[in-house]
Structures are given as C-alpha cells and as structure tokens.
Amino acid sequence: MSRYPFKECANEVIKAYTGVFADSTLEVMIRRYYRMSREFIQLSRKGKVSTTNPKKFKVNDIKAYYELLKDRGVIQCTIAHDLNEIQTLCKYYDNNVVESFRYRYPYSRMGTRSKKRLPMKDYEYEAILSSGNDVGESDFKRLRAYALVILSMCAGLRSIELQYAKTSNLHLEADIPYIYLEVVKGMNSYGEARKVPLIPEGIPAIERYIKCSRSLLLSNNINTKYLFYSIHNFDCLCSNSLRKIRSIVEDEVGFKFDCRKCRRTYAQYLKDAGVSIESVSVSMGHTTTKTTEGSYARMGENSALSEVSRVLSRKGEKN
C-alpha cells in the first residue's frame, strides 16, 4: 500500500465504476474522494484516527471524521453524502464500518432530510431569457452560455445530456419543438434515449446561438456533431467547462443557480401549465413519478386551490 492508501483505494473504486456511472458522476466522486483523502491525512497527523486506509477504518475513525465536518459547520445533509461515499468505498473492501458507526451513534442520522429545493422564481426565469435575447449575434461565448442555460431550463436537461447533445437532434421547426437525446444519465442501466419537448420561449436564444455557431465552424472549416463544444478543440465540453460557462450567465443576471435548479424550473413550468405528472416524468427521464413529485415538481397551492374549488362548485350545483 502506498503512502496515500485512501486515494489508492478511491482510484480502484472509481476504476471499477467507470463505464457504469456517468462521467459527470465520476468527476464528482473523484473530487469528493480526493478532498476526503486530504482530510483523513490531516486527522492522522493530529492523532485523531488510527489509519487512513479505508480497508482498516474503525468506528472511532469515522466518528473523528464526522466530528471534523460538524466542527466546520458542514450541514447534516452534506455530511450524510460524505458518509455515503465513504460507505461505498469501505464496503467495496467488505468493511461495514460506516453502517456500524451510524447504529452506534444514531445522532449521526438525525436531520438528514433536506427541504424540497425550489425552481427559479418567475423574475429569475424572465431575467435569463431577457438577457439572452440582448446578446450580440457575433458574441459566441455569451450566446453559447445563454443557449446552454436556456436549453437546460427550457428542456430540463442534465449535465451529461447537455454535454453530448447533437445539433442534428434539435428539432426547432417541428409542430412541437423537441430535442432527441441519445446520451442520457443511466444509459447503461435504467436510462433510455428520449425526445424532450422544449418550452417555446427559449427557442429564439437557441436559434441565435446556432446561427453564430454555424458561422464560426464555417470560418474554421470545422465540423462537429456537438451542439455545445470547446472552441479549442471543437469537442464536447467537460462538466467543469459547463460550470464555467454557466457562471457567465450567473455573473450577468446577479444570482446563482445550478443544473438541477434549471431542471426543477422546467418540470414545475410543465406541471403549472397543466401537463400530467406522468408526462412530466417521462420528459424528465425519470423511471417513476415518485422522483418527479418528490424532488422536481408538484402542483402549486394556487392550482390545488382552484381545482378543489371547481370540484366543490360542481358538487354544489348537483345538490
């Protein structure tokens, strides 16, 4: 075993999951494991853990790590995510130490349910659309940034789906504009290629980006199948590049958001427009409506009030 057993074990686990998990998921795992490796080394130097080798972790080692995160003010939900990753790592080597820690110290499992995260507010959604329409037609980087964000919130695409989206699969002239996704999350297991309808309000910004993109590719005598690509090698973007590009829009509109918030915005928009939860779920690429309702879209209270009022009114008329 090397001087850095945690990182060595993490690399072995990541290698085992390569081709099973999406590249974006693996990138998150790598960053999280490498951070954890540094944190366990820090604890070891202070004499607070017996080892930095996940194969040999004991309950008190996990307890020391848990207390490190608590002392830093890390929220319980994030700590739970970290413990889950350590559990994956340890169980790969038949070490059930995290499960034992949670049973011995039940307080570690308290408060792990996070509140349902919300979609964009109407003024945020409108601000992005408005700013996107104000970008000059030759400003490729800004047009790309707004088109990427707008497609994310007007079609609910995940990061991996944005990365591998093809220009030829975007059908803006169809009676119902849509994009066909060939590469989706979980494509080697539960995920399936699907057609995703677009919210029409986002189409102008996407069309302006495509026009600028075609001009750039033509001037460089380059062909690429990807809708969003790097201007350095004209290949698909990595997940880190997606974040950097999205930050261009964040800086201009003055608020932060991530890909999931864009997805929630799309799902809630459809639900508020009267689309059935089953259709919203299919468009989102979910295997069940439970995921859609639990994390992305539910009927708003005003819509619920209106529907209940209509039902009760009809009942009153019959009586």
C-alpha positions in Angstrom: 0.0 0.0 0.0 1.3 3.5 -0.9 1.8 6.5 1.4 -1.7 7.5 0.5 -3.9 4.4 0.9 -7.2 6.4 0.9 -6.5 7.8 -2.5 -5.2 4.5 -3.8 -8.4 2.7 -2.7 -10.5 5.5 -4.1 -8.8 5.2 -7.5 -9.5 1.4 -7.5 -13.2 2.0 -6.8 -13.5 4.7 -9.4 -11.9 2.4 -12.0 -14.5 -0.3 -11.1 -17.4 2.2 -11.6 -16.0 3.7 -14.9 -18.5 2.8 -17.6 -21.2 2.2 -15.1 -21.6 5.7 -13.7 -21.9 8.8 -15.9 -18.6 10.7 -16.4 -20.1 13.7 -14.6 -20.9 11.5 -11.6 -17.4 10.0 -11.6 -15.9 13.5 -11.7 -17.9 14.4 -8.5 -16.8 11.2 -6.8 -13.1 11.9 -7.7 -13.2 15.4 -6.3 -15.0 14.3 -3.1 -12.7 11.3 -2.5 -9.5 13.4 -3.0 -10.8 16.0 -0.6 -11.6 13.3 1.9 -8.1 11.9 1.5 -6.6 15.2 2.5 -9.0 15.5 5.5 -8.1 12.0 6.8 -4.4 12.8 6.4 -5.0 15.9 8.4 -6.8 13.9 11.1 -4.0 11.3 11.1 -1.3 14.0 11.7 -3.2 15.2 14.7 -3.5 11.6 16.0 -7.3 11.6 15.8 -7.6 8.5 13.5 -5.8 5.1 13.7 -5.4 4.8 9.9 -6.0 6.5 6.6 -6.7 3.1 4.9 -10.4 2.5 4.3 -9.9 -1.2 4.5 -8.9 -0.8 8.1 -11.2 2.0 9.3 -12.7 1.6 12.7 -15.9 3.2 14.1 -13.8 5.8 16.0 -12.1 6.8 12.8 -15.5 7.6 11.2 -16.6 9.3 14.4 -13.5 11.6 14.2 -14.2 12.4 10.6 -17.9 13.2 11.4 -16.8 15.5 14.2 -14.4 17.3 11.9 -17.2 18.1 9.5 -19.5 19.2 12.3 -16.8 21.5 13.8 -16.5 23.1 10.4 -20.2 23.8 10.3 -21.0 21.5 7.4 -24.8 20.9 7.2 -26.1 17.4 8.1 -27.3 16.6 4.6 -23.8 17.2 3.2 -22.2 15.1 5.9 -24.7 12.3 5.0 -23.5 12.5 1.4 -19.9 12.2 2.5 -20.6 9.3 4.8 -22.4 7.5 2.0 -19.3 7.9 -0.3 -17.1 6.5 2.5 -19.5 3.7 2.9 -19.3 2.8 -0.8 -15.5 2.9 -0.5 -15.3 0.8 2.6 -18.0 -1.8 1.6 -16.0 -2.4 -1.7 -13.4 -3.9 0.7 -16.0 -5.7 2.9 -15.7 -3.1 5.6 -19.1 -2.2 7.1 -17.7 0.4 9.5 -19.9 3.3 8.4 -23.1 1.3 9.0 -21.7 0.3 12.4 -20.9 3.9 13.2 -24.5 5.0 12.3 -26.0 2.4 14.6 -23.7 3.1 17.4 -24.2 6.9 17.1 -27.8 7.4 15.9 -27.5 11.1 16.2 -25.4 11.0 13.1 -28.6 10.1 11.1 -30.7 13.0 12.5 -31.8 15.8 10.3 -30.5 14.3 7.0 -33.8 15.0 5.2 -33.4 18.3 3.3 -36.2 20.6 2.4 -37.5 20.3 -1.1 -35.5 22.6 -3.3 -37.3 25.2 -5.3 -37.4 26.1 -9.0 -36.4 29.5 -10.2 -38.6 32.4 -9.3 -40.5 33.9 -12.3 -38.4 37.0 -12.3 -35.2 34.9 -12.4 -36.5 32.9 -15.3 -37.5 36.0 -17.2 -34.2 37.7 -16.4 -32.2 34.9 -18.1 -34.5 34.9 -21.2 -34.3 38.7 -21.5 -30.5 38.9 -21.0 -30.0 36.1 -23.5 -32.0 37.9 -26.2 -29.9 41.0 -25.7 -26.5 39.3 -26.6 -24.9 40.4 -29.8 -25.3 38.0 -32.7 -21.5 37.6 -33.1 -20.7 37.1 -29.4 -20.1 33.3 -29.5 -19.1 32.8 -25.9 -22.0 34.7 -24.4 -24.5 33.2 -26.9 -23.2 29.7 -26.0 -23.6 30.4 -22.3 -27.2 31.7 -22.6 -28.2 29.0 -25.0 -26.8 26.3 -22.7 -28.6 27.6 -19.7 -31.8 28.3 -21.5 -31.9 24.8 -23.1 -31.3 23.5 -19.6 -34.2 25.3 -18.1 -36.5 25.0 -21.2 -35.9 21.3 -21.7 -34.7 20.2 -18.2 -31.5 18.6 -19.5 -29.0 17.1 -17.1 -25.3 18.0 -17.4 -24.4 14.8 -19.3 -27.3 15.4 -21.7 -26.1 19.0 -22.4 -22.5 17.7 -23.0 -23.5 15.2 -25.6 -26.4 16.9 -27.2 -26.2 16.9 -31.0 -27.2 19.8 -33.2 -28.8 17.4 -35.7 -31.1 16.1 -32.9 -32.5 19.6 -32.2 -35.9 20.0 -34.0 -37.0 23.6 -33.5 -39.2 23.7 -36.6 -41.4 20.8 -35.6 -45.0 21.4 -34.6 -43.9 20.6 -31.1 -40.2 21.7 -30.9 -38.1 19.0 -29.2 -34.6 17.6 -28.8 -33.8 13.9 -29.1 -31.3 12.8 -26.5 -29.1 9.8 -27.4 -26.8 10.0 -24.4 -28.6 10.2 -21.1 -28.0 9.6 -17.4 -28.0 5.9 -16.6 -27.9 4.9 -20.2 -26.1 1.6 -19.3 -28.8 0.6 -16.8 -32.1 2.4 -16.3 -31.7 5.4 -18.7 -33.2 5.4 -22.2 -32.9 7.7 -25.2 -35.9 10.1 -25.3 -37.5 13.0 -27.0 -37.8 16.1 -24.8 -40.3 18.9 -25.7 -39.0 22.4 -25.5 -40.6 25.4 -23.8 -41.1 27.7 -26.8 -39.9 30.9 -25.0 -36.4 29.6 -25.1 -36.2 28.9 -28.8 -35.1 32.4 -30.0 -31.9 32.4 -27.9 -31.1 28.9 -29.1 -31.6 29.8 -32.7 -29.3 32.8 -32.5 -26.6 30.7 -30.9 -26.9 28.0 -33.7 -26.6 30.7 -36.3 -23.4 32.1 -34.7 -22.1 28.6 -34.2 -22.5 27.7 -37.8 -20.7 30.8 -38.9 -17.8 30.0 -36.5 -17.5 26.4 -37.7 -17.6 27.5 -41.4 -14.9 30.1 -40.9 -12.6 27.5 -39.3 -13.6 24.8 -41.8 -14.6 22.5 -38.9 -17.4 20.0 -38.4 -18.6 18.9 -35.1 -21.7 16.9 -34.1 -22.0 18.5 -30.7 -24.4 21.4 -30.0 -22.1 22.8 -27.3 -18.4 22.4 -27.9 -15.0 23.8 -26.8 -13.6 26.5 -29.1 -10.1 25.0 -28.5 -10.7 21.5 -30.0 -14.3 21.7 -31.1 -15.0 18.6 -29.0 -17.8 18.1 -26.4 -17.5 20.0 -23.1 -16.4 18.5 -19.8 -18.6 19.1 -16.7 -16.2 21.6 -15.3 -16.4 23.6 -18.5 -20.2 23.6 -18.2 -20.0 25.2 -14.7 -17.6 27.9 -16.0 -19.8 28.7 -19.0 -22.9 28.8 -16.7 -21.1 31.2 -14.4 -21.0 33.8 -17.3 -24.8 33.9 -17.1 -24.8 33.9 -13.3 -22.5 36.9 -13.2 -24.6 38.9 -15.6 -28.0 38.2 -14.1 -26.8 38.5 -10.5 -27.9 35.2 -8.9 -26.6 31.7 -8.6 -28.2 28.5 -9.9 -27.2 25.0 -10.9 -28.3 22.4 -13.5 -30.8 20.9 -11.1 -32.5 24.2 -10.5 -32.9 24.6 -14.2 -34.4 21.0 -14.3 -36.8 21.9 -11.5 -37.8 25.0 -13.3 -38.7 23.1 -16.4 -40.6 20.4 -14.5 -42.6 23.0 -12.5 -43.3 25.0 -15.6 -44.9 22.0 -17.3 -46.8 21.0 -14.2 -48.2 24.5 -13.7 -49.2 24.6 -17.4 -51.4 21.6 -16.7 -49.2 18.8 -18.1 -49.9 15.5 -16.2 -47.2 14.3 -13.7 -46.8 11.2 -15.9 -45.9 13.2 -18.9 -43.6 15.5 -16.9 -41.8 12.4 -15.5 -41.3 10.9 -19.0 -39.9 14.2 -20.3 -37.5 14.4 -17.4 -36.2 10.9 -17.9 -37.4 9.6 -14.6 -38.3 5.9 -14.1 -41.2 6.7 -11.8 -43.4 9.7 -11.0 -42.2 9.5 -7.3 -38.9 11.1 -8.2 -40.6 13.8 -10.2 -43.1 14.7 -7.4 -40.6 14.3 -4.6 -37.8 16.4 -6.0 -38.8 18.4 -9.0 -42.5 19.3 -9.5 -45.7 19.2 -7.5 -49.0 21.0 -8.1 -48.7 24.6 -6.7 -51.0 25.6 -3.9 -52.9 28.1 -6.1 -53.5 25.4 -8.7 -54.6 23.0 -6.0 -57.0 25.6 -4.6 -58.5 26.3 -8.0 -59.0 22.6 -8.7 -60.6 21.9 -5.3 -62.9 24.9 -5.8 -64.0 23.7 -9.2 -64.8 20.2 -7.9 -66.7 21.6 -4.9 -68.6 24.0 -7.1 -69.7 21.2 -9.4 -70.8 19.2 -6.4 -72.8 22.1 -5.0 -74.5 22.5 -8.4 -75.6 18.9 -8.4 -77.1 19.2 -4.9 
